Amino acid sequence: MATIAEFHVSAEDTALAESFERCPDLTCELERVVESAWPGVWLAGADDDEIAAALEADPTVEEFERVSGDDDRTLYELEFAEAVCSVVEMVLDEGGTLVSAKAANGRWAVRMRFRDREQLRTAYERLREHGVDVEIGHLSELTDSSWEEIGLTAQQYDSLVAAIRRGYFEIPRKVSMQELAEELEISHQALSERLRRAYGTLARAELDMPFELEPEADGEGSGEVAADRVEND
């Protein structure tokens, strides 16, 4: 049965550690999944000059090119060093498929799909043997579609269900945002943000675009505990 696994790894063991050191507020998000030595990566948290200087000094980046940008983030194409490519290829060789990847605070959160738990375990063990301090975050099986598997939080799911049942999406609407928020006992702003994030997640799932991914807290899933979870969860 196919499995989605979240790998959490340090930039020190993978890519862009020097860039995070020079730009502490830097955030990264893979633009798309492609078979290319120059993947697109959205970078934010520093101005273009600071990012360019950080990439220039980063030993994990061979070359880079600015593609486009806006007020909040800039898209770069990065040619990573061989050491970085070898880590990625190590997982791909074990049958893993990259779904999404993003990083902040010097740590990467990478979502991978595997055909079964055995492939996942083998990939995990190869990374550990290679010296990569990898932690396993959330695991989910690709069975019948559910809110958790496509990336919705429980609160987002409950809010969407309530909105549908109360006719919020009908034309004309049968309930206002304020009325729905009061029924859910949350603020108008909280409900608006919750629904907006849910829309984005559902759109990414439908369009096969990268998911938003939040790292697990407290390093849960590291070491032998993670290996047990890969086998037994």
C-alpha positions as CSV (number, residue, x, y, z in Angstrom):
1,M,0.0,0.0,0.0
2,A,1.4,3.4,-1.0
3,T,2.7,5.6,1.8
4,I,3.3,9.3,2.2
5,A,6.1,10.1,4.6
6,E,7.5,13.4,5.9
7,F,11.3,13.4,6.2
8,H,12.8,16.1,8.4
9,V,16.5,16.7,7.9
10,S,19.0,19.4,8.8
11,A,20.4,21.7,6.1
12,E,23.8,20.8,7.4
13,D,23.2,17.2,6.2
14,T,21.6,18.2,2.9
15,A,21.5,21.7,1.3
16,L,21.8,25.4,1.8
17,A,23.2,25.4,5.4
18,E,25.5,28.3,4.6
19,S,22.7,30.2,3.1
20,F,20.6,29.8,6.3
21,E,23.7,30.8,8.3
22,R,24.0,34.1,6.4
23,C,20.3,34.7,6.1
24,P,18.6,33.4,9.3
25,D,15.1,34.3,8.2
26,L,15.5,32.6,4.9
27,T,12.7,30.2,3.8
28,C,12.7,27.9,0.8
29,E,10.0,26.0,-1.1
30,L,10.5,23.8,-4.1
31,E,8.5,25.2,-7.0
32,R,7.7,21.9,-8.8
33,V,8.8,18.3,-9.1
34,V,11.0,17.9,-12.2
35,E,13.8,15.7,-13.4
36,S,16.3,18.5,-13.7
37,A,19.7,19.5,-12.3
38,W,18.2,23.0,-11.9
39,P,15.0,22.8,-9.8
40,G,13.0,25.9,-9.2
41,V,13.2,27.1,-5.6
42,W,11.2,30.0,-4.1
43,L,13.4,31.9,-1.6
44,A,12.1,34.5,0.9
45,G,13.1,36.2,4.1
46,A,16.0,38.3,2.7
47,D,16.5,40.8,-0.2
48,D,17.9,39.7,-3.5
49,D,21.4,41.0,-2.9
50,E,21.6,39.1,0.4
51,I,20.2,35.9,-1.2
52,A,22.6,36.1,-4.1
53,A,25.6,36.6,-1.8
54,A,24.5,33.7,0.4
55,L,24.0,31.4,-2.6
56,E,27.4,32.5,-4.1
57,A,29.1,31.4,-0.8
58,D,27.1,28.2,-0.3
59,P,29.2,25.1,-1.1
60,T,26.1,23.1,-1.8
61,V,25.1,25.4,-4.8
62,E,27.2,25.1,-8.0
63,E,25.3,27.7,-9.9
64,F,22.1,29.7,-9.6
65,E,20.0,32.0,-11.7
66,R,17.2,34.4,-10.7
67,V,14.1,33.7,-12.6
68,S,11.4,36.0,-11.3
69,G,10.1,37.5,-8.1
70,D,7.6,39.7,-6.3
71,D,7.5,41.7,-3.0
72,D,7.5,38.6,-0.9
73,R,9.7,36.0,-2.5
74,T,12.0,35.3,-5.5
75,L,12.2,32.2,-7.7
76,Y,15.7,30.9,-8.4
77,E,16.9,27.9,-10.4
78,L,19.6,26.2,-8.4
79,E,22.2,23.7,-9.6
80,F,23.1,21.8,-6.5
81,A,26.4,20.2,-5.8
82,E,27.0,16.5,-6.4
83,A,26.8,15.7,-2.6
84,V,23.2,17.1,-2.5
85,C,22.2,15.2,-5.6
86,S,23.5,12.0,-4.3
87,V,21.3,12.2,-1.2
88,V,18.2,12.8,-3.3
89,E,19.1,10.1,-5.7
90,M,19.6,7.7,-2.8
91,V,15.9,8.1,-1.9
92,L,14.7,8.0,-5.5
93,D,16.7,4.8,-6.2
94,E,14.6,3.2,-3.4
95,G,11.4,4.0,-5.2
96,G,10.6,7.3,-3.5
97,T,8.8,10.1,-5.4
98,L,9.3,13.6,-4.3
99,V,6.0,15.4,-3.6
100,S,7.1,18.6,-1.9
101,A,10.0,20.2,0.0
102,K,10.4,23.3,1.9
103,A,12.8,24.6,4.6
104,A,13.1,27.2,7.3
105,N,15.3,27.7,10.3
106,G,18.0,25.5,8.8
107,R,15.8,22.5,8.5
108,W,14.1,20.8,5.5
109,A,10.7,19.2,5.6
110,V,10.3,16.8,2.6
111,R,7.2,14.8,1.7
112,M,7.9,11.6,-0.2
113,R,5.6,8.9,-1.6
114,F,6.7,5.2,-1.5
115,R,5.0,2.1,-3.0
116,D,5.0,0.4,0.5
117,R,6.5,0.6,3.9
118,E,9.4,-1.6,3.0
119,Q,10.6,0.9,0.4
120,L,10.3,3.6,3.0
121,R,12.3,1.7,5.6
122,T,15.0,0.9,3.1
123,A,15.3,4.6,2.0
124,Y,15.3,5.7,5.7
125,E,18.1,3.2,6.6
126,R,20.2,4.2,3.6
127,L,20.0,7.9,4.6
128,R,21.0,7.0,8.2
129,E,23.9,4.9,6.9
130,H,25.0,7.8,4.8
131,G,25.2,10.0,7.9
132,V,22.0,12.0,7.3
133,D,20.3,12.7,10.6
134,V,16.8,12.1,9.3
135,E,13.6,12.1,11.3
136,I,10.2,10.7,10.2
137,G,7.3,13.0,10.8
138,H,3.7,12.2,9.8
139,L,3.0,8.9,7.9
140,S,-0.2,8.3,6.0
141,E,-1.5,5.5,3.7
142,L,-2.9,6.3,0.3
143,T,-6.2,4.6,0.8
144,D,-9.6,6.3,0.4
145,S,-9.2,10.0,0.2
146,S,-9.4,11.8,3.6
147,W,-8.8,15.3,4.9
148,E,-5.6,14.2,6.6
149,E,-4.1,12.6,3.5
150,I,-4.5,15.7,1.3
151,G,-3.1,18.0,4.0
152,L,-6.0,19.6,5.7
153,T,-6.0,20.1,9.4
154,A,-8.9,18.8,11.6
155,Q,-10.0,22.4,12.1
156,Q,-9.9,23.2,8.4
157,Y,-11.9,20.1,7.6
158,D,-14.5,20.8,10.2
159,S,-14.9,24.3,9.1
160,L,-15.3,23.3,5.4
161,V,-17.9,20.7,6.3
162,A,-19.9,23.2,8.4
163,A,-19.7,25.7,5.6
164,I,-21.0,23.2,3.1
165,R,-23.8,22.0,5.4
166,R,-24.9,25.5,6.3
167,G,-25.0,26.6,2.6
168,Y,-22.1,29.1,2.8
169,F,-21.0,28.2,-0.7
170,E,-24.4,28.3,-2.3
171,I,-25.7,31.2,-4.4
172,P,-27.1,33.1,-2.7
173,R,-25.4,32.2,0.5
174,K,-27.6,30.8,3.3
175,V,-25.3,31.8,6.0
176,S,-22.7,34.6,6.4
177,M,-19.1,34.2,7.4
178,Q,-19.9,36.0,10.7
179,E,-22.8,33.7,11.5
180,L,-20.8,30.6,10.6
181,A,-17.9,31.8,12.8
182,E,-20.3,32.4,15.7
183,E,-21.6,28.8,15.3
184,L,-18.1,27.4,15.3
185,E,-17.2,29.7,18.3
186,I,-14.2,31.3,16.6
187,S,-13.6,34.8,15.3
188,H,-14.5,36.0,11.8
189,Q,-10.8,36.4,11.0
190,A,-9.9,32.9,12.2
191,L,-12.6,31.3,10.1
192,S,-11.6,33.4,7.0
193,E,-7.9,32.3,7.4
194,R,-8.9,28.7,8.1
195,L,-11.0,28.5,4.9
196,R,-8.5,30.3,2.8
197,R,-5.7,27.8,3.8
198,A,-8.1,24.9,3.2
199,Y,-8.9,26.3,-0.3
200,G,-5.2,26.5,-1.1
201,T,-4.5,22.9,0.1
202,L,-7.5,21.5,-1.9
203,A,-6.4,23.4,-5.0
204,R,-2.8,22.1,-4.7
205,A,-4.1,18.5,-4.3
206,E,-6.4,18.8,-7.3
207,L,-3.8,20.4,-9.5
208,D,-1.0,18.0,-8.3
209,M,1.1,20.9,-6.9
210,P,3.4,20.8,-3.9
211,F,1.6,20.6,-0.5
212,E,2.1,23.0,2.4
213,L,4.2,21.1,4.9
214,E,4.8,21.9,8.5
215,P,7.6,20.2,10.4
216,E,6.7,18.0,13.4
217,A,7.4,19.6,16.8
218,D,10.0,18.2,19.3
219,G,11.8,16.0,16.9
220,E,9.3,13.2,17.3
221,G,10.2,10.2,15.1
222,S,14.0,10.3,15.3
223,G,16.4,7.4,15.6
224,E,15.1,3.9,16.5
225,V,11.7,5.3,17.3
226,A,11.3,6.5,13.7
227,A,12.4,3.0,12.4
228,D,9.7,1.4,14.6
229,R,7.1,3.8,13.3
230,V,8.0,3.1,9.7
231,E,7.4,-0.6,10.3
232,N,4.5,-0.5,12.7
233,D,2.4,2.7,12.2
